[in-house]
Amino acid sequence: MIEVIQQMIEKGMGIKRPHLNLESKLGETDIGLDSQEIVELTALLEKRFNIKLPFPCFTKLSSIGDVIESVQKNQTTKSSKPSFEGKIEAAIEMDCSAAEAYRAIYEMDQWPEKLPHVKRIDTLYNDGVYQEFLMDVLSDTGMIQVRSIRRCLPNEEITFFQPKPPKFLKHHCGGWSFQKRDAGCYVKTWHQWNLESQKAQELFPMQESMSTGARVAKLLLSHAELALSTWKSVLEGALCKS
Amino acid sequence: MQILKETVIKAPVKKVYAAYADIQGWKQVLPDVIGVQVYYDDGLHQEFDMTVQRGDHQETVHSIRFCYPLSSIEIFQTQPPPLFKSMSGVWKFIPRDDDVLVQATRKFEIKNDAKFDVSILENFLEKNLSSFKEWVERCA
């Protein structure tokens, strides 16, 4: 990892330094970074290793060994248990089998015929388990296009992520689960996300006692509940017709 | 078609899993990986391009991974390597007393008109496992 950090300082920050070792200190006496450059290095580490380091993480007296230890500790924590800033879930009972509910949500090509707000689906990949598709959706703000990637476990679960989430989210993923319950089924959906803080605060500023995070959670919960009630109507309506 | 290869790595499962999950770190583990462009990574889901040196030419594949921390990593390629119609697979991490059994499977279809020696893919998979074994055991 020393080589990666050396490259980061030399190529990423444009600062030429002699060969680093574990004892090299970030500050003036060794590598010569000032406080701003240490913040810049921290940001590069966060981007390179996709981690979030505490602030302030390093000082001029921190060594390369300290930096590596912090990154590795954070990587292990992150990899063991990815954390999301927000999570909501909603569930509903439907008067149809779990297999029917699964199939309706699995067959995205059929959505434009069933869901009024879905105008077009462009399937980019579908091997029966993994799917990638583009979806044109009529939203409150006009037509938007969403790209979704999913993993489908027949009749049990569909998980998804949105590689390019809305501007106010940094990450967005979630899923659906399907369980038999009495004569019908129990369908649960959930969303998890991390905020793109600045954009989220612009679009959803704190309002009365509700924080930006709480407003986003409320919005996504309402979307989840609407999706469930719409699918319930579609599936139970379809059953009545048959 | 499907192939399965496995190895045993003497390290905690946290370290074994973390090495495989850190897609940017692959460049350090595998000398033939010359570039990784990550488009999305939330810790559970990843989308990226990986460029590898194959003899005198380079190949770029577009991959998507679903990660199950400390347990498994599933991969599929919407842009598989040349000669392949489809490519997907999984690494399973099975902790034992003082080591981890890593099982790697690949499911693939070769293009109709392509001639491909499956032992080449088996060698790549074996190299992948042995390189990670060496890397993780050195860093553990």
Chai-1 contact restraints between the chains, C-beta under 6 A:
chainA,res_idxA,chainB,res_idxB,connection_type,confidence,min_distance_angstrom,max_distance_angstrom,comment,restraint_id
A,N50,B,D41,contact,1.0,0.0,6.0,A-B,restraint_1
A,Q75,B,A18,contact,1.0,0.0,6.0,A-B,restraint_2
A,T76,B,K14,contact,1.0,0.0,6.0,A-B,restraint_3
A,T76,B,A18,contact,1.0,0.0,6.0,A-B,restraint_4
A,K78,B,G43,contact,1.0,0.0,6.0,A-B,restraint_5
A,S79,B,Y17,contact,1.0,0.0,6.0,A-B,restraint_6
A,S79,B,A18,contact,1.0,0.0,6.0,A-B,restraint_7
A,S79,B,A21,contact,1.0,0.0,6.0,A-B,restraint_8
A,S80,B,K14,contact,1.0,0.0,6.0,A-B,restraint_9
A,S80,B,P69,contact,1.0,0.0,6.0,A-B,restraint_10
A,P82,B,G43,contact,1.0,0.0,6.0,A-B,restraint_11
A,P82,B,L44,contact,1.0,0.0,6.0,A-B,restraint_12
A,Y125,B,T78,contact,1.0,0.0,6.0,A-B,restraint_13
A,Y130,B,F76,contact,1.0,0.0,6.0,A-B,restraint_14
A,E132,B,T78,contact,1.0,0.0,6.0,A-B,restraint_15
A,I149,B,I64,contact,1.0,0.0,6.0,A-B,restraint_16
A,R151,B,F66,contact,1.0,0.0,6.0,A-B,restraint_17
A,F161,B,H45,contact,1.0,0.0,6.0,A-B,restraint_18
A,P163,B,Y39,contact,1.0,0.0,6.0,A-B,restraint_19
A,P163,B,Y40,contact,1.0,0.0,6.0,A-B,restraint_20
A,P163,B,E47,contact,1.0,0.0,6.0,A-B,restraint_21
A,H171,B,D42,contact,1.0,0.0,6.0,A-B,restraint_22
A,C173,B,D42,contact,1.0,0.0,6.0,A-B,restraint_23
A,C173,B,H45,contact,1.0,0.0,6.0,A-B,restraint_24
